[in-house]
């Protein structure tokens, strides 16, 4: 499959951003425009990737599932307060966990975090869809947010997190759920950009694992309930070094 975004796809992403409440910031000099344009530029270069077969979870790991690992003493508790109705709900995706917490859980469950390449193939398929469900954005097919001063958006039916699988019509052709929206997801790779702010080499790759280190942290994929439409694209990527209220994960396994 072709991983990453072409120059035209990057321009399409900026056009999608421009339709948001703070859309003027997508094309205007200032801090916000650099955040958006650099993040989208890091989706280049589009390049061919070949992967070995792998399995990946159909849904994000739930609070209920993660807490079973916590109960065994194998996983660290998430950083939200017990009983918090915004996050501590059994069928919500687990959030407030670090990259290491996610990796530990997947190992405990008999798997691992997916590589960034595996995650993107799972999200966009061999047809190179822009979104998990197809090539056109549809705000009714995922638990999204908004590029606005108030980033949550209840027009999809949820102000915050939703139970996993709440948007079955937004599934990928292979049946994976919430690959866009709800919780963003940790993957195994470190995040890095070259001197021109591109995130990938130009050449074809087989089973890429990403850079050996990245000062910005590990890659996060999938967008969340606090992210606007341009983050719902299968190629969108960012990074973090700490646990966040909108970041969870799903596990994968080699065959």
C-alpha positions in Angstrom: 0.0 0.0 0.0 1.0 3.7 -0.3 1.7 5.1 3.2 1.7 8.9 3.9 0.2 11.7 1.9 1.0 13.2 -1.5 1.2 17.0 -2.0 -2.4 17.0 -3.3 -3.6 15.0 -0.3 -1.8 17.4 2.0 -3.6 20.3 0.3 -6.9 18.5 0.6 -6.2 18.1 4.3 -5.6 21.9 4.7 -8.8 22.5 2.7 -10.7 20.3 5.2 -9.2 22.2 8.1 -10.2 25.5 6.5 -13.9 24.5 7.0 -13.5 24.3 10.7 -14.5 27.1 13.1 -10.9 28.2 13.3 -10.4 27.5 9.7 -8.8 30.9 8.9 -5.9 29.8 11.1 -5.1 26.9 8.7 -3.8 29.4 6.1 -2.7 32.3 8.2 0.7 33.0 9.7 0.9 32.4 13.4 1.3 29.6 15.9 -1.9 27.7 14.9 -0.9 27.5 11.2 2.5 26.1 12.0 0.9 23.5 14.2 -1.4 22.4 11.3 0.9 22.7 8.4 3.8 21.0 10.1 1.7 18.2 11.3 0.3 17.6 7.8 3.8 18.0 6.2 5.0 15.2 8.4 2.7 12.9 6.5 5.1 13.1 3.5 6.6 11.5 1.6 4.1 9.1 0.2 5.9 5.9 -0.3 5.2 2.2 -1.0 5.2 -0.1 2.0 5.0 -3.9 2.1 4.0 -5.6 5.3 3.9 -9.2 6.6 0.5 -10.4 7.6 -0.6 -9.3 11.1 -3.6 -9.2 13.3 -5.1 -6.1 15.0 -7.8 -5.6 17.5 -11.3 -4.8 16.1 -11.8 -2.1 18.8 -9.8 0.1 21.1 -8.9 -1.5 24.4 -11.7 -0.7 26.9 -11.5 0.6 30.4 -12.9 -2.8 31.5 -10.2 -4.7 29.7 -7.4 -2.6 30.9 -8.5 -2.7 34.5 -8.3 -6.5 34.4 -4.5 -6.0 33.8 -4.4 -3.5 36.6 -6.1 -6.0 38.9 -3.3 -8.5 38.3 -0.7 -6.0 39.2 0.8 -6.1 35.7 -0.4 -2.7 34.5 -0.2 0.7 36.1 -3.6 2.4 36.8 -4.6 5.1 34.4 -4.2 8.7 35.7 -7.9 9.6 35.8 -9.7 9.6 39.2 -11.5 6.4 39.9 -15.2 6.8 39.1 -14.8 9.8 36.9 -17.9 9.6 34.6 -16.0 11.2 31.7 -13.4 8.4 31.5 -14.0 5.6 34.0 -16.8 3.8 32.1 -16.3 0.0 31.4 -17.0 0.2 27.6 -15.2 3.5 27.0 -11.7 3.2 25.4 -9.0 3.4 28.1 -7.3 6.8 28.1 -4.9 8.6 30.5 -2.2 5.9 29.9 1.3 6.4 28.7 2.9 4.7 25.7 4.7 2.4 28.1 1.4 1.5 29.8 -0.1 0.6 26.4 2.9 -1.5 25.4 2.8 -3.3 28.8 -0.9 -4.1 28.4 -0.5 -5.5 24.9 2.4 -7.7 26.0 0.3 -8.9 29.0 -2.6 -9.7 26.5 -0.2 -11.7 24.3 0.4 -9.1 21.6 2.1 -5.8 21.0 1.4 -2.3 19.8 0.9 -2.1 16.0 3.6 -0.4 14.0 2.6 2.9 12.5 2.6 1.3 9.0 0.4 -1.6 10.2 -2.0 0.9 11.8 -2.2 3.0 8.6 -2.8 0.0 6.4 -5.5 -1.2 8.7 -7.2 2.2 8.7 -7.0 3.0 5.0 -6.9 -0.5 3.3 -5.3 -1.4 0.0 -7.6 1.1 -1.8 -5.8 3.9 0.0 -8.9 5.4 1.4 -8.5 8.9 2.9 -10.8 7.8 5.8 -11.5 4.4 7.3 -14.9 4.2 5.6 -13.9 5.7 2.3 -12.6 8.7 0.4 -15.1 11.4 1.6 -15.3 12.8 5.1 -18.6 12.2 6.8 -19.1 13.7 10.3 -21.8 11.2 11.2 -19.4 8.2 11.0 -17.0 8.9 13.9 -16.9 10.5 17.3 -15.0 13.7 16.3 -14.3 17.1 17.7 -13.7 20.5 16.2 -10.8 22.7 15.4 -12.2 25.4 17.6 -11.7 27.2 20.9 -13.9 24.5 22.4 -12.7 21.3 20.8 -15.5 19.0 21.8 -18.4 18.6 19.3 -21.7 17.0 20.3 -23.2 17.0 16.8 -22.1 13.3 16.4 -24.1 12.4 19.5 -21.3 12.5 22.0 -19.6 15.4 23.7 -16.9 13.3 25.1 -15.8 9.6 24.7 -18.3 7.0 23.5 -18.5 3.3 24.1 -16.2 1.5 21.6 -18.0 0.5 18.4 -20.7 3.2 18.7 -20.2 4.1 15.0 -20.5 0.8 13.1 -21.2 2.5 9.8 -17.7 4.1 10.1 -15.9 0.8 10.1 -13.2 -0.1 7.7 -14.0 -2.6 4.9 -12.4 -5.3 7.1 -14.6 -4.4 10.1 -12.3 -2.4 12.3 -14.1 0.2 14.5 -13.1 3.6 15.7 -10.0 3.9 13.5 -11.1 7.6 13.3 -12.2 9.5 16.3 -13.2 8.5 19.9 -9.7 8.0 21.3 -6.5 8.6 19.5 -4.2 5.6 19.6 -0.6 5.0 20.5 1.5 3.0 18.0 4.9 1.5 18.5 7.0 3.9 16.4 8.9 7.0 17.6 8.0 10.2 15.8 10.6 12.2 13.9 10.8 14.7 11.0 13.7 15.5 8.7 15.2 18.9 8.0 12.4 19.7 5.6 9.8 18.6 8.2 8.9 15.4 6.3 8.2 12.3 8.3 9.2 9.6 5.9 11.9 8.7 3.4 10.9 8.6 -0.3 11.9 5.0 -1.0 9.8 1.9 -0.7 10.1 0.0 2.6 9.3 -3.5 3.9 8.0 -3.8 7.5 9.2 -0.4 8.6 9.7 0.2 12.4 10.2 4.0 12.3 13.2 5.9 13.7 15.3 4.7 16.5 14.4 7.7 18.7 12.3 10.9 18.5 12.5 13.8 20.9 8.8 14.5 20.4 7.8 11.1 21.6 5.9 8.2 20.1 3.4 8.4 17.3 -0.3 8.8 17.9 -2.9 8.0 15.2 -6.6 8.1 14.5 -7.8 11.5 15.8 -10.1 11.8 18.9 -13.3 13.3 20.2 -11.3 16.5 20.6 -10.0 16.7 17.0 -11.4 18.3 13.9 -12.1 16.7 10.5 -8.5 16.8 9.1 -7.3 14.6 12.0 -9.8 11.9 11.1 -7.9 11.0 8.0 -6.0 7.7 8.0 -2.7 9.4 7.2 -2.9 12.0 10.0 -0.2 11.6 12.7 1.1 13.4 15.8 3.2 12.6 18.8 3.3 12.9 22.6 5.5 11.9 25.5 2.9 11.6 28.2 -0.6 10.3 29.0 -3.5 12.3 27.6 -7.2 12.4 28.2 -8.0 11.6 24.6 -5.3 8.9 23.8 -5.8 5.2 24.1 -4.7 2.2 22.0 -5.4 -1.1 20.4 -3.1 -4.1 20.2 -1.7 -6.1 17.3 0.1 -9.4 16.8 2.4 -10.9 14.1 1.3 -14.0 12.3 
